[in-house]
Amino acid sequence: MTNKIYEQALDLPADDRMVLIDKLLHSANLPTQMEIDKLWAEEVEKRSKDIESGKAKLIPGEEVFRKIRKRFGK
């Protein structure tokens, strides 16, 4: 059934396909970009507080990549 609907959708004019895509995406209840940005801002704030309080430890990038190369080669 999905393939049949897909084939029918491909026969629609481009404008109608875009409207259909928009409606399907909205029906999926995906987070908006604004919601995603808010969540990232909250995560950045949390991580900053963890660093300032000593709960999280920063590791220099060179050390991280050295460990990666050692573990995975190259």
N, CA, C, O and CB atoms as a CASP TS submission, in Angstrom:
PFRMAT TS
TARGET T0000
AUTHOR 0000-0000-0000
METHOD Language model
MODEL 1
PARENT N/A
ATOM      1  N   MET     1       0.819  -1.194   0.000  1.00  0.00           N
ATOM      2  CA  MET     1       0.000   0.000   0.000  1.00  0.00           C
ATOM      3  C   MET     1       0.865   1.260   0.000  1.00  0.00           C
ATOM      4  O   MET     1       0.547   2.234  -0.683  1.00  0.00           O
ATOM      5  CB  MET     1      -0.933  -0.003   1.203  1.00  0.00           C
ATOM      6  N   THR     2       1.954   1.242   0.764  1.00  0.00           N
ATOM      7  CA  THR     2       2.828   2.412   0.835  1.00  0.00           C
ATOM      8  C   THR     2       3.402   2.752  -0.530  1.00  0.00           C
ATOM      9  O   THR     2       3.462   3.923  -0.905  1.00  0.00           O
ATOM     10  CB  THR     2       3.958   2.174   1.832  1.00  0.00           C
ATOM     11  N   ASN     3       3.827   1.735  -1.278  1.00  0.00           N
ATOM     12  CA  ASN     3       4.396   1.989  -2.606  1.00  0.00           C
ATOM     13  C   ASN     3       3.362   2.599  -3.543  1.00  0.00           C
ATOM     14  O   ASN     3       3.687   3.461  -4.359  1.00  0.00           O
ATOM     15  CB  ASN     3       4.943   0.693  -3.208  1.00  0.00           C
ATOM     16  N   LYS     4       2.111   2.147  -3.423  1.00  0.00           N
ATOM     17  CA  LYS     4       1.052   2.684  -4.277  1.00  0.00           C
ATOM     18  C   LYS     4       0.839   4.171  -3.977  1.00  0.00           C
ATOM     19  O   LYS     4       0.723   4.984  -4.893  1.00  0.00           O
ATOM     20  CB  LYS     4      -0.268   1.894  -4.075  1.00  0.00           C
ATOM     21  N   ILE     5       0.789   4.515  -2.698  1.00  0.00           N
ATOM     22  CA  ILE     5       0.617   5.917  -2.301  1.00  0.00           C
ATOM     23  C   ILE     5       1.803   6.741  -2.787  1.00  0.00           C
ATOM     24  O   ILE     5       1.638   7.858  -3.278  1.00  0.00           O
ATOM     25  CB  ILE     5       0.465   6.041  -0.760  1.00  0.00           C
ATOM     26  N   TYR     6       3.001   6.178  -2.643  1.00  0.00           N
ATOM     27  CA  TYR     6       4.216   6.866  -3.089  1.00  0.00           C
ATOM     28  C   TYR     6       4.150   7.137  -4.591  1.00  0.00           C
ATOM     29  O   TYR     6       4.433   8.251  -5.033  1.00  0.00           O
ATOM     30  CB  TYR     6       5.473   6.030  -2.748  1.00  0.00           C
ATOM     31  N   GLU     7       3.786   6.143  -5.362  1.00  0.00           N
ATOM     32  CA  GLU     7       3.699   6.308  -6.818  1.00  0.00           C
ATOM     33  C   GLU     7       2.657   7.369  -7.175  1.00  0.00           C
ATOM     34  O   GLU     7       2.871   8.173  -8.082  1.00  0.00           O
ATOM     35  CB  GLU     7       3.346   4.962  -7.498  1.00  0.00           C
ATOM     36  N   GLN     8       1.531   7.368  -6.459  1.00  0.00           N
ATOM     37  CA  GLN     8       0.502   8.379  -6.718  1.00  0.00           C
ATOM     38  C   GLN     8       1.021   9.774  -6.369  1.00  0.00           C
ATOM     39  O   GLN     8       0.749  10.740  -7.081  1.00  0.00           O
ATOM     40  CB  GLN     8      -0.779   8.069  -5.912  1.00  0.00           C
ATOM     41  N   ALA     9       1.758   9.869  -5.286  1.00  0.00           N
ATOM     42  CA  ALA     9       2.312  11.164  -4.874  1.00  0.00           C
ATOM     43  C   ALA     9       3.288  11.688  -5.916  1.00  0.00           C
ATOM     44  O   ALA     9       3.332  12.890  -6.178  1.00  0.00           O
ATOM     45  CB  ALA     9       3.010  11.046  -3.509  1.00  0.00           C
ATOM     46  N   LEU    10       4.071  10.795  -6.511  1.00  0.00           N
ATOM     47  CA  LEU    10       5.024  11.225  -7.538  1.00  0.00           C
ATOM     48  C   LEU    10       4.330  11.790  -8.773  1.00  0.00           C
ATOM     49  O   LEU    10       4.909  12.593  -9.506  1.00  0.00           O
ATOM     50  CB  LEU    10       5.911  10.063  -7.942  1.00  0.00           C
ATOM     51  N   ASP    11       3.097  11.370  -8.997  1.00  0.00           N
ATOM     52  CA  ASP    11       2.347  11.874 -10.151  1.00  0.00           C
ATOM     53  C   ASP    11       1.771  13.267  -9.915  1.00  0.00           C
ATOM     54  O   ASP    11       1.310  13.914 -10.855  1.00  0.00           O
ATOM     55  CB  ASP    11       1.226  10.915 -10.495  1.00  0.00           C
ATOM     56  N   LEU    12       1.794  13.733  -8.667  1.00  0.00           N
ATOM     57  CA  LEU    12       1.267  15.064  -8.353  1.00  0.00           C
ATOM     58  C   LEU    12       2.205  16.149  -8.883  1.00  0.00           C
ATOM     59  O   LEU    12       3.407  15.924  -9.022  1.00  0.00           O
ATOM     60  CB  LEU    12       1.069  15.224  -6.827  1.00  0.00           C
ATOM     61  N   PRO    13       1.648  17.325  -9.175  1.00  0.00           N
ATOM     62  CA  PRO    13       2.511  18.458  -9.525  1.00  0.00           C
ATOM     63  C   PRO    13       3.421  18.798  -8.338  1.00  0.00           C
ATOM     64  O   PRO    13       3.092  18.503  -7.189  1.00  0.00           O
ATOM     65  CB  PRO    13       1.657  19.701  -9.934  1.00  0.00           C
ATOM     66  N   ALA    14       4.551  19.410  -8.627  1.00  0.00           N
ATOM     67  CA  ALA    14       5.552  19.707  -7.592  1.00  0.00           C
ATOM     68  C   ALA    14       4.960  20.499  -6.424  1.00  0.00           C
ATOM     69  O   ALA    14       5.261  20.208  -5.266  1.00  0.00           O
ATOM     70  CB  ALA    14       6.716  20.486  -8.200  1.00  0.00           C
ATOM     71  N   ASP    15       4.127  21.491  -6.718  1.00  0.00           N
ATOM     72  CA  ASP    15       3.527  22.295  -5.640  1.00  0.00           C
ATOM     73  C   ASP    15       2.676  21.435  -4.715  1.00  0.00           C
ATOM     74  O   ASP    15       2.730  21.587  -3.495  1.00  0.00           O
ATOM     75  CB  ASP    15       2.674  23.428  -6.228  1.00  0.00           C
ATOM     76  N   ASP    16       1.893  20.538  -5.294  1.00  0.00           N
ATOM     77  CA  ASP    16       1.047  19.660  -4.485  1.00  0.00           C
ATOM     78  C   ASP    16       1.892  18.684  -3.668  1.00  0.00           C
ATOM     79  O   ASP    16       1.552  18.367  -2.528  1.00  0.00           O
ATOM     80  CB  ASP    16       0.068  18.887  -5.380  1.00  0.00           C
ATOM     81  N   ARG    17       2.983  18.215  -4.249  1.00  0.00           N
ATOM     82  CA  ARG    17       3.884  17.321  -3.488  1.00  0.00           C
ATOM     83  C   ARG    17       4.466  18.049  -2.290  1.00  0.00           C
ATOM     84  O   ARG    17       4.587  17.472  -1.209  1.00  0.00           O
ATOM     85  CB  ARG    17       5.028  16.790  -4.390  1.00  0.00           C
ATOM     86  N   MET    18       4.832  19.323  -2.475  1.00  0.00           N
ATOM     87  CA  MET    18       5.387  20.098  -1.366  1.00  0.00           C
ATOM     88  C   MET    18       4.355  20.289  -0.257  1.00  0.00           C
ATOM     89  O   MET    18       4.693  20.210   0.924  1.00  0.00           O
ATOM     90  CB  MET    18       5.883  21.461  -1.864  1.00  0.00           C
ATOM     91  N   VAL    19       3.112  20.536  -0.625  1.00  0.00           N
ATOM     92  CA  VAL    19       2.043  20.669   0.375  1.00  0.00           C
ATOM     93  C   VAL    19       1.875  19.347   1.118  1.00  0.00           C
ATOM     94  O   VAL    19       1.738  19.330   2.341  1.00  0.00           O
ATOM     95  CB  VAL    19       0.700  21.095  -0.295  1.00  0.00           C
ATOM     96  N   LEU    20       1.886  18.246   0.378  1.00  0.00           N
ATOM     97  CA  LEU    20       1.758  16.922   0.992  1.00  0.00           C
ATOM     98  C   LEU    20       2.918  16.644   1.945  1.00  0.00           C
ATOM     99  O   LEU    20       2.711  16.149   3.052  1.00  0.00           O
ATOM    100  CB  LEU    20       1.692  15.834  -0.090  1.00  0.00           C
ATOM    101  N   ILE    21       4.124  16.958   1.518  1.00  0.00           N
ATOM    102  CA  ILE    21       5.305  16.773   2.375  1.00  0.00           C
ATOM    103  C   ILE    21       5.156  17.574   3.659  1.00  0.00           C
ATOM    104  O   ILE    21       5.411  17.064   4.750  1.00  0.00           O
ATOM    105  CB  ILE    21       6.595  17.192   1.632  1.00  0.00           C
ATOM    106  N   ASP    22       4.745  18.823   3.526  1.00  0.00           N
ATOM    107  CA  ASP    22       4.573  19.688   4.698  1.00  0.00           C
ATOM    108  C   ASP    22       3.542  19.102   5.663  1.00  0.00           C
ATOM    109  O   ASP    22       3.766  19.075   6.873  1.00  0.00           O
ATOM    110  CB  ASP    22       4.147  21.104   4.263  1.00  0.00           C
ATOM    111  N   LYS    23       2.425  18.639   5.132  1.00  0.00           N
ATOM    112  CA  LYS    23       1.379  18.054   5.984  1.00  0.00           C
ATOM    113  C   LYS    23       1.866  16.777   6.664  1.00  0.00           C
ATOM    114  O   LYS    23       1.577  16.556   7.840  1.00  0.00           O
ATOM    115  CB  LYS    23       0.121  17.756   5.157  1.00  0.00           C
ATOM    116  N   LEU    24       2.595  15.942   5.944  1.00  0.00           N
ATOM    117  CA  LEU    24       3.108  14.701   6.534  1.00  0.00           C
ATOM    118  C   LEU    24       4.124  14.990   7.635  1.00  0.00           C
ATOM    119  O   LEU    24       4.109  14.349   8.685  1.00  0.00           O
ATOM    120  CB  LEU    24       3.746  13.820   5.452  1.00  0.00           C
ATOM    121  N   LEU    25       5.001  15.952   7.390  1.00  0.00           N
ATOM    122  CA  LEU    25       5.989  16.307   8.416  1.00  0.00           C
ATOM    123  C   LEU    25       5.317  16.856   9.667  1.00  0.00           C
ATOM    124  O   LEU    25       5.706  16.516  10.784  1.00  0.00           O
ATOM    125  CB  LEU    25       6.983  17.332   7.868  1.00  0.00           C
ATOM    126  N   HIS    26       4.310  17.704   9.483  1.00  0.00           N
ATOM    127  CA  HIS    26       3.595  18.243  10.648  1.00  0.00           C
ATOM    128  C   HIS    26       2.862  17.135  11.402  1.00  0.00           C
ATOM    129  O   HIS    26       2.770  17.173  12.629  1.00  0.00           O
ATOM    130  CB  HIS    26       2.596  19.330  10.210  1.00  0.00           C
ATOM    131  N   SER    27       2.343  16.153  10.673  1.00  0.00           N
ATOM    132  CA  SER    27       1.611  15.071  11.332  1.00  0.00           C
ATOM    133  C   SER    27       2.530  14.158  12.136  1.00  0.00           C
ATOM    134  O   SER    27       2.063  13.422  13.005  1.00  0.00           O
ATOM    135  CB  SER    27       0.855  14.255  10.303  1.00  0.00           C
ATOM    136  N   ALA    28       3.825  14.198  11.855  1.00  0.00           N
ATOM    137  CA  ALA    28       4.787  13.350  12.567  1.00  0.00           C
ATOM    138  C   ALA    28       5.126  13.905  13.945  1.00  0.00           C
ATOM    139  O   ALA    28       5.817  13.254  14.728  1.00  0.00           O
ATOM    140  CB  ALA    28       6.062  13.201  11.748  1.00  0.00           C
ATOM    141  N   ASN    29       4.638  15.111  14.241  1.00  0.00           N
ATOM    142  CA  ASN    29       4.890  15.753  15.539  1.00  0.00           C
ATOM    143  C   ASN    29       6.379  15.858  15.863  1.00  0.00           C
ATOM    144  O   ASN    29       6.788  15.634  17.003  1.00  0.00           O
ATOM    145  CB  ASN    29       4.186  14.981  16.642  1.00  0.00           C
ATOM    146  N   LEU    30       7.178  16.196  14.871  1.00  0.00           N
ATOM    147  CA  LEU    30       8.609  16.397  15.076  1.00  0.00           C
ATOM    148  C   LEU    30       8.829  17.743  15.758  1.00  0.00           C
ATOM    149  O   LEU    30       8.035  18.666  15.579  1.00  0.00           O
ATOM    150  CB  LEU    30       9.384  16.327  13.726  1.00  0.00           C
ATOM    151  N   PRO    31       9.895  17.860  16.533  1.00  0.00           N
ATOM    152  CA  PRO    31      10.148  19.151  17.180  1.00  0.00           C
ATOM    153  C   PRO    31      10.480  20.220  16.135  1.00  0.00           C
ATOM    154  O   PRO    31      11.072  19.933  15.095  1.00  0.00           O
ATOM    155  CB  PRO    31      11.301  19.028  18.203  1.00  0.00           C
ATOM    156  N   THR    32      10.087  21.446  16.436  1.00  0.00           N
ATOM    157  CA  THR    32      10.403  22.558  15.545  1.00  0.00           C
ATOM    158  C   THR    32      11.864  22.956  15.747  1.00  0.00           C
ATOM    159  O   THR    32      12.489  22.571  16.735  1.00  0.00           O
ATOM    160  CB  THR    32       9.455  23.771  15.803  1.00  0.00           C
ATOM    161  N   GLN    33      12.395  23.721  14.811  1.00  0.00           N
ATOM    162  CA  GLN    33      13.774  24.193  14.946  1.00  0.00           C
ATOM    163  C   GLN    33      13.928  25.033  16.205  1.00  0.00           C
ATOM    164  O   GLN    33      14.969  24.989  16.861  1.00  0.00           O
ATOM    165  CB  GLN    33      14.194  25.005  13.710  1.00  0.00           C
ATOM    166  N   MET    34      12.892  25.800  16.545  1.00  0.00           N
ATOM    167  CA  MET    34      12.940  26.620  17.750  1.00  0.00           C
ATOM    168  C   MET    34      13.048  25.729  19.000  1.00  0.00           C
ATOM    169  O   MET    34      13.793  26.041  19.929  1.00  0.00           O
ATOM    170  CB  MET    34      11.685  27.526  17.835  1.00  0.00           C
ATOM    171  N   GLU    35      12.302  24.628  19.008  1.00  0.00           N
ATOM    172  CA  GLU    35      12.364  23.701  20.144  1.00  0.00           C
ATOM    173  C   GLU    35      13.735  23.032  20.231  1.00  0.00           C
ATOM    174  O   GLU    35      14.288  22.860  21.317  1.00  0.00           O
ATOM    175  CB  GLU    35      11.262  22.630  20.026  1.00  0.00           C
ATOM    176  N   ILE    36      14.267  22.662  19.080  1.00  0.00           N
ATOM    177  CA  ILE    36      15.594  22.038  19.044  1.00  0.00           C
ATOM    178  C   ILE    36      16.645  23.024  19.543  1.00  0.00           C
ATOM    179  O   ILE    36      17.507  22.663  20.343  1.00  0.00           O
ATOM    180  CB  ILE    36      15.940  21.558  17.610  1.00  0.00           C
ATOM    181  N   ASP    37      16.574  24.269  19.070  1.00  0.00           N
ATOM    182  CA  ASP    37      17.523  25.298  19.513  1.00  0.00           C
ATOM    183  C   ASP    37      17.445  25.514  21.021  1.00  0.00           C
ATOM    184  O   ASP    37      18.470  25.679  21.683  1.00  0.00           O
ATOM    185  CB  ASP    37      17.255  26.620  18.784  1.00  0.00           C
ATOM    186  N   LYS    38      16.231  25.511  21.561  1.00  0.00           N
ATOM    187  CA  LYS    38      16.042  25.694  23.006  1.00  0.00           C
ATOM    188  C   LYS    38      16.686  24.539  23.775  1.00  0.00           C
ATOM    189  O   LYS    38      17.359  24.756  24.783  1.00  0.00           O
ATOM    190  CB  LYS    38      14.530  25.796  23.353  1.00  0.00           C
ATOM    191  N   LEU    39      16.477  23.317  23.296  1.00  0.00           N
ATOM    192  CA  LEU    39      17.071  22.151  23.958  1.00  0.00           C
ATOM    193  C   LEU    39      18.596  22.206  23.916  1.00  0.00           C
ATOM    194  O   LEU    39      19.259  21.874  24.898  1.00  0.00           O
ATOM    195  CB  LEU    39      16.578  20.856  23.301  1.00  0.00           C
ATOM    196  N   TRP    40      19.155  22.629  22.770  1.00  0.00           N
ATOM    197  CA  TRP    40      20.615  22.751  22.675  1.00  0.00           C
ATOM    198  C   TRP    40      21.135  23.821  23.625  1.00  0.00           C
ATOM    199  O   TRP    40      22.171  23.638  24.264  1.00  0.00           O
ATOM    200  CB  TRP    40      21.036  23.079  21.234  1.00  0.00           C
ATOM    201  N   ALA    41      20.418  24.936  23.720  1.00  0.00           N
ATOM    202  CA  ALA    41      20.838  26.008  24.631  1.00  0.00           C
ATOM    203  C   ALA    41      20.829  25.514  26.074  1.00  0.00           C
ATOM    204  O   ALA    41      21.732  25.833  26.848  1.00  0.00           O
ATOM    205  CB  ALA    41      19.917  27.241  24.484  1.00  0.00           C
ATOM    206  N   GLU    42      19.812  24.738  26.435  1.00  0.00           N
ATOM    207  CA  GLU    42      19.749  24.165  27.785  1.00  0.00           C
ATOM    208  C   GLU    42      20.913  23.208  28.023  1.00  0.00           C
ATOM    209  O   GLU    42      21.500  23.193  29.105  1.00  0.00           O
ATOM    210  CB  GLU    42      18.411  23.432  28.000  1.00  0.00           C
ATOM    211  N   GLU    43      21.242  22.411  27.012  1.00  0.00           N
ATOM    212  CA  GLU    43      22.354  21.461  27.142  1.00  0.00           C
ATOM    213  C   GLU    43      23.681  22.195  27.300  1.00  0.00           C
ATOM    214  O   GLU    43      24.520  21.801  28.111  1.00  0.00           O
ATOM    215  CB  GLU    43      22.411  20.528  25.919  1.00  0.00           C
ATOM    216  N   VAL    44      23.867  23.253  26.532  1.00  0.00           N
ATOM    217  CA  VAL    44      25.092  24.053  26.643  1.00  0.00           C
ATOM    218  C   VAL    44      25.208  24.645  28.042  1.00  0.00           C
ATOM    219  O   VAL    44      26.281  24.626  28.643  1.00  0.00           O
ATOM    220  CB  VAL    44      25.111  25.180  25.580  1.00  0.00           C
ATOM    221  N   GLU    45      24.109  25.166  28.552  1.00  0.00           N
ATOM    222  CA  GLU    45      24.102  25.741  29.902  1.00  0.00           C
ATOM    223  C   GLU    45      24.454  24.675  30.942  1.00  0.00           C
ATOM    224  O   GLU    45      25.250  24.927  31.847  1.00  0.00           O
ATOM    225  CB  GLU    45      22.721  26.363  30.220  1.00  0.00           C
ATOM    226  N   LYS    46      23.863  23.493  30.813  1.00  0.00           N
ATOM    227  CA  LYS    46      24.137  22.398  31.749  1.00  0.00           C
ATOM    228  C   LYS    46      25.610  22.006  31.709  1.00  0.00           C
ATOM    229  O   LYS    46      26.252  21.850  32.748  1.00  0.00           O
ATOM    230  CB  LYS    46      23.256  21.178  31.425  1.00  0.00           C
ATOM    231  N   ARG    47      26.134  21.850  30.500  1.00  0.00           N
ATOM    232  CA  ARG    47      27.540  21.450  30.369  1.00  0.00           C
ATOM    233  C   ARG    47      28.474  22.525  30.912  1.00  0.00           C
ATOM    234  O   ARG    47      29.485  22.212  31.541  1.00  0.00           O
ATOM    235  CB  ARG    47      27.878  21.157  28.902  1.00  0.00           C
ATOM    236  N   SER    48      28.140  23.784  30.673  1.00  0.00           N
ATOM    237  CA  SER    48      28.961  24.881  31.204  1.00  0.00           C
ATOM    238  C   SER    48      28.996  24.843  32.721  1.00  0.00           C
ATOM    239  O   SER    48      30.054  25.010  33.328  1.00  0.00           O
ATOM    240  CB  SER    48      28.426  26.241  30.726  1.00  0.00           C
ATOM    241  N   LYS    49      27.842  24.623  33.333  1.00  0.00           N
ATOM    242  CA  LYS    49      27.777  24.538  34.796  1.00  0.00           C
ATOM    243  C   LYS    49      28.575  23.336  35.308  1.00  0.00           C
ATOM    244  O   LYS    49      29.255  23.426  36.330  1.00  0.00           O
ATOM    245  CB  LYS    49      26.309  24.440  35.264  1.00  0.00           C
ATOM    246  N   ASP    50      28.487  22.208  34.590  1.00  0.00           N
ATOM    247  CA  ASP    50      29.245  21.015  34.986  1.00  0.00           C
ATOM    248  C   ASP    50      30.748  21.275  34.935  1.00  0.00           C
ATOM    249  O   ASP    50      31.491  20.801  35.794  1.00  0.00           O
ATOM    250  CB  ASP    50      28.887  19.827  34.081  1.00  0.00           C
ATOM    251  N   ILE    51      31.193  22.019  33.938  1.00  0.00           N
ATOM    252  CA  ILE    51      32.620  22.349  33.816  1.00  0.00           C
ATOM    253  C   ILE    51      33.032  23.292  34.937  1.00  0.00           C
ATOM    254  O   ILE    51      34.052  23.078  35.591  1.00  0.00           O
ATOM    255  CB  ILE    51      32.926  22.989  32.435  1.00  0.00           C
ATOM    256  N   GLU    52      32.238  24.332  35.157  1.00  0.00           N
ATOM    257  CA  GLU    52      32.564  25.317  36.196  1.00  0.00           C
ATOM    258  C   GLU    52      32.582  24.703  37.592  1.00  0.00           C
ATOM    259  O   GLU    52      33.384  25.104  38.436  1.00  0.00           O
ATOM    260  CB  GLU    52      31.566  26.462  36.158  1.00  0.00           C
ATOM    261  N   SER    53      31.702  23.732  37.839  1.00  0.00           N
ATOM    262  CA  SER    53      31.624  23.120  39.169  1.00  0.00           C
ATOM    263  C   SER    53      32.653  22.009  39.359  1.00  0.00           C
ATOM    264  O   SER    53      32.836  21.509  40.469  1.00  0.00           O
ATOM    265  CB  SER    53      30.230  22.567  39.403  1.00  0.00           C
ATOM    266  N   GLY    54      33.327  21.625  38.268  1.00  0.00           N
ATOM    267  CA  GLY    54      34.304  20.548  38.358  1.00  0.00           C
ATOM    268  C   GLY    54      33.692  19.169  38.166  1.00  0.00           C
ATOM    269  O   GLY    54      34.394  18.160  38.237  1.00  0.00           O
ATOM    270  N   LYS    55      32.392  19.120  37.925  1.00  0.00           N
ATOM    271  CA  LYS    55      31.708  17.844  37.706  1.00  0.00           C
ATOM    272  C   LYS    55      32.173  17.191  36.400  1.00  0.00           C
ATOM    273  O   LYS    55      32.242  15.967  36.299  1.00  0.00           O
ATOM    274  CB  LYS    55      30.179  18.051  37.681  1.00  0.00           C
ATOM    275  N   ALA    56      32.488  18.015  35.415  1.00  0.00           N
ATOM    276  CA  ALA    56      32.974  17.523  34.123  1.00  0.00           C
ATOM    277  C   ALA    56      34.410  17.981  33.933  1.00  0.00           C
ATOM    278  O   ALA    56      34.792  19.073  34.352  1.00  0.00           O
ATOM    279  CB  ALA    56      32.075  18.022  32.952  1.00  0.00           C
ATOM    280  N   LYS    57      35.191  17.133  33.297  1.00  0.00           N
ATOM    281  CA  LYS    57      36.599  17.440  33.059  1.00  0.00           C
ATOM    282  C   LYS    57      36.818  17.639  31.562  1.00  0.00           C
ATOM    283  O   LYS    57      36.378  16.829  30.746  1.00  0.00           O
ATOM    284  CB  LYS    57      37.520  16.309  33.609  1.00  0.00           C
ATOM    285  N   LEU    58      37.492  18.712  31.220  1.00  0.00           N
ATOM    286  CA  LEU    58      37.814  18.960  29.815  1.00  0.00           C
ATOM    287  C   LEU    58      39.057  18.174  29.435  1.00  0.00           C
ATOM    288  O   LEU    58      40.002  18.064  30.216  1.00  0.00           O
ATOM    289  CB  LEU    58      38.022  20.471  29.550  1.00  0.00           C
ATOM    290  N   ILE    59      39.042  17.632  28.229  1.00  0.00           N
ATOM    291  CA  ILE    59      40.188  16.897  27.705  1.00  0.00           C
ATOM    292  C   ILE    59      40.629  17.613  26.432  1.00  0.00           C
ATOM    293  O   ILE    59      39.811  17.840  25.541  1.00  0.00           O
ATOM    294  CB  ILE    59      39.838  15.377  27.429  1.00  0.00           C
ATOM    295  N   PRO    60      41.909  17.971  26.334  1.00  0.00           N
ATOM    296  CA  PRO    60      42.391  18.650  25.128  1.00  0.00           C
ATOM    297  C   PRO    60      42.118  17.811  23.871  1.00  0.00           C
ATOM    298  O   PRO    60      42.233  16.585  23.889  1.00  0.00           O
ATOM    299  CB  PRO    60      43.900  18.943  25.251  1.00  0.00           C
ATOM    300  N   GLY    61      41.758  18.491  22.793  1.00  0.00           N
ATOM    301  CA  GLY    61      41.455  17.814  21.542  1.00  0.00           C
ATOM    302  C   GLY    61      42.565  16.907  21.057  1.00  0.00           C
ATOM    303  O   GLY    61      42.305  15.814  20.552  1.00  0.00           O
ATOM    304  N   GLU    62      43.823  17.363  21.211  1.00  0.00           N
ATOM    305  CA  GLU    62      44.958  16.554  20.752  1.00  0.00           C
ATOM    306  C   GLU    62      44.971  15.204  21.466  1.00  0.00           C
ATOM    307  O   GLU    62      45.245  14.170  20.859  1.00  0.00           O
ATOM    308  CB  GLU    62      46.291  17.300  20.992  1.00  0.00           C
ATOM    309  N   GLU    63      44.673  15.231  22.756  1.00  0.00           N
ATOM    310  CA  GLU    63      44.661  13.985  23.533  1.00  0.00           C
ATOM    311  C   GLU    63      43.524  13.066  23.081  1.00  0.00           C
ATOM    312  O   GLU    63      43.703  11.854  22.966  1.00  0.00           O
ATOM    313  CB  GLU    63      44.524  14.293  25.038  1.00  0.00           C
ATOM    314  N   VAL    64      42.370  13.649  22.831  1.00  0.00           N
ATOM    315  CA  VAL    64      41.222  12.866  22.371  1.00  0.00           C
ATOM    316  C   VAL    64      41.552  12.174  21.054  1.00  0.00           C
ATOM    317  O   VAL    64      41.314  10.976  20.902  1.00  0.00           O
ATOM    318  CB  VAL    64      39.975  13.766  22.208  1.00  0.00           C
ATOM    319  N   PHE    65      42.105  12.932  20.095  1.00  0.00           N
ATOM    320  CA  PHE    65      42.410  12.356  18.787  1.00  0.00           C
ATOM    321  C   PHE    65      43.545  11.340  18.870  1.00  0.00           C
ATOM    322  O   PHE    65      43.552  10.361  18.124  1.00  0.00           O
ATOM    323  CB  PHE    65      42.773  13.457  17.800  1.00  0.00           C
ATOM    324  N   ARG    66      44.495  11.558  19.760  1.00  0.00           N
ATOM    325  CA  ARG    66      45.574  10.592  19.951  1.00  0.00           C
ATOM    326  C   ARG    66      44.995   9.261  20.430  1.00  0.00           C
ATOM    327  O   ARG    66      45.373   8.198  19.937  1.00  0.00           O
ATOM    328  CB  ARG    66      46.622  11.128  20.965  1.00  0.00           C
ATOM    329  N   LYS    67      44.082   9.327  21.386  1.00  0.00           N
ATOM    330  CA  LYS    67      43.450   8.108  21.903  1.00  0.00           C
ATOM    331  C   LYS    67      42.620   7.415  20.824  1.00  0.00           C
ATOM    332  O   LYS    67      42.605   6.187  20.737  1.00  0.00           O
ATOM    333  CB  LYS    67      42.565   8.438  23.114  1.00  0.00           C
ATOM    334  N   ILE    68      41.937   8.202  20.012  1.00  0.00           N
ATOM    335  CA  ILE    68      41.139   7.622  18.923  1.00  0.00           C
ATOM    336  C   ILE    68      42.042   6.906  17.934  1.00  0.00           C
ATOM    337  O   ILE    68      41.759   5.777  17.534  1.00  0.00           O
ATOM    338  CB  ILE    68      40.318   8.712  18.202  1.00  0.00           C
ATOM    339  N   ARG    69      43.149   7.572  17.532  1.00  0.00           N
ATOM    340  CA  ARG    69      44.074   6.944  16.581  1.00  0.00           C
ATOM    341  C   ARG    69      44.680   5.677  17.169  1.00  0.00           C
ATOM    342  O   ARG    69      44.843   4.679  16.468  1.00  0.00           O
ATOM    343  CB  ARG    69      45.189   7.925  16.185  1.00  0.00           C
ATOM    344  N   LYS    70      45.013   5.717  18.452  1.00  0.00           N
ATOM    345  CA  LYS    70      45.599   4.552  19.106  1.00  0.00           C
ATOM    346  C   LYS    70      44.600   3.396  19.126  1.00  0.00           C
ATOM    347  O   LYS    70      44.964   2.244  18.891  1.00  0.00           O
ATOM    348  CB  LYS    70      46.043   4.902  20.541  1.00  0.00           C
ATOM    349  N   ARG    71      43.357   3.714  19.404  1.00  0.00           N
ATOM    350  CA  ARG    71      42.346   2.661  19.519  1.00  0.00           C
ATOM    351  C   ARG    71      41.916   2.114  18.163  1.00  0.00           C
ATOM    352  O   ARG    71      41.731   0.906  18.010  1.00  0.00           O
ATOM    353  CB  ARG    71      41.137   3.185  20.259  1.00  0.00           C
ATOM    354  N   PHE    72      41.756   2.991  17.188  1.00  0.00           N
ATOM    355  CA  PHE    72      41.214   2.574  15.903  1.00  0.00           C
ATOM    356  C   PHE    72      42.242   2.547  14.775  1.00  0.00           C
ATOM    357  O   PHE    72      41.909   2.220  13.636  1.00  0.00           O
ATOM    358  CB  PHE    72      40.097   3.479  15.524  1.00  0.00           C
ATOM    359  N   GLY    73      43.476   2.886  15.086  1.00  0.00           N
ATOM    360  CA  GLY    73      44.523   2.866  14.077  1.00  0.00           C
ATOM    361  C   GLY    73      44.571   4.137  13.265  1.00  0.00           C
ATOM    362  O   GLY    73      43.678   4.983  13.313  1.00  0.00           O
ATOM    363  N   LYS    74      45.661   4.235  12.511  1.00  0.00           N
ATOM    364  CA  LYS    74      45.916   5.350  11.598  1.00  0.00           C
ATOM    365  C   LYS    74      46.512   6.510  12.252  1.00  0.00           C
ATOM    366  O   LYS    74      46.779   7.519  11.598  1.00  0.00           O
ATOM    367  CB  LYS    74      44.695   5.771  10.940  1.00  0.00           C
TER
END
